[in-house]
Amino acid sequence: MRGSASARAVERLPADVVEPDDEPRDGEPEGVEPWPRGISRRATMRISDVLAALQIEFPAVTNSKLRFLEEQGLVLPVRTPAGYRQYSPADIERLRYVLRQQRDRYVPLKVIGEQLAALDSGVEDEPAARAQLATRDGVRQAPTSGARLTAAALAREAGVDVEVVTDLVGTGVLRPTASGHFDPWARDVVQLAAALGEHGIDSRHLRVFRAAADRQADLVEQIVAPWRGRNAPSSRARAGTLAAEVGELCTQLHTALVRGAVSELAP
């Protein structure tokens, strides 16, 4: 699919904006091929072609997100004489790597930059991964389970009775949308709540988790508020990245604290 998009772009572009494969870009040392190796670095793709290639796996990616990642030095598209960005297939693989590290592992951009530097230098190596299907929010799912779910569908996917879902809604642990539907991540909440229920922990006890999550979300909102208040598209992209990173750190801290407290209960 990437090849066909690149081919279409080549047909549309004049010859003077195509970058030779072996010519190093600004910021790249001569004689060193950056990661990924063995993939064309001929910059023939417009930003719309890049979005079309990436949105298979990252439906939420936007122009502003790509510009923000460029500002952070994680991808270096070339510029035409008219100032338009042009990307290569290798650029797409670097973007895919960055977006996966953010989405799947919540790795901070600074660390991702260090990882790419190690890959570029040859200290580390990793094959370019194939694109995957994803839901509209960018979370990987099976192709048939990307839409918002009704209570009955959520119960079916979580393998529980629908009463479990309605009980969680009644106690405020789960919050449906205005239309009464649930996002795909709610399945994890239902499954974990059902597992705790087997130990005698019912939905009333889970309110403390909901309250803690809300407090942490409020804290994250305060941190990202200065970025969300700016009009620049790159600022909004920065807000989304920062929210994901800080939210994951909150999750890890909560997990570490619970594990530490529980370890004191063991003889």
Order of alpha helices (4+ residues) and beta strands (2+ residues): alpha-alpha-alpha-beta-beta-alpha-alpha-alpha-alpha-alpha-alpha-alpha
